[in-house]
């Protein structure tokens, strides 16, 4: 699977896993932060996939990935951040694609802040 397909699958998995964390948390602040996160991440991931496919053609591999599930929302979001950063060098370096990835990283960073300091 190419790196962009892998990233898209990873992010879609993150939508599902963060939704589960959202439902399981006992912290109101974490519940709200994770709710906003998975809703926005779903839209941003869709935008990234559509932008990439519009420029480079269809992504043909959408495999189910193994779960990175963690009981700690903060640890999970830090892992998502690290995965995105590790993937960047292997993604297309076109500015519009990298800008989409930047927006996703900004959402992850903002949610980490909320989980770390507001819950």
Secondary structure as GFF3:
##gff-version 3
##sequence-region A 1 119
A	DSSP	alpha_helix	3	24	.	.	.	ID=ss1
A	DSSP	alpha_helix	28	56	.	.	.	ID=ss2
A	DSSP	alpha_helix	73	87	.	.	.	ID=ss3
A	DSSP	three_ten_helix	88	90	.	.	.	ID=ss4
A	DSSP	alpha_helix	95	117	.	.	.	ID=ss5
###
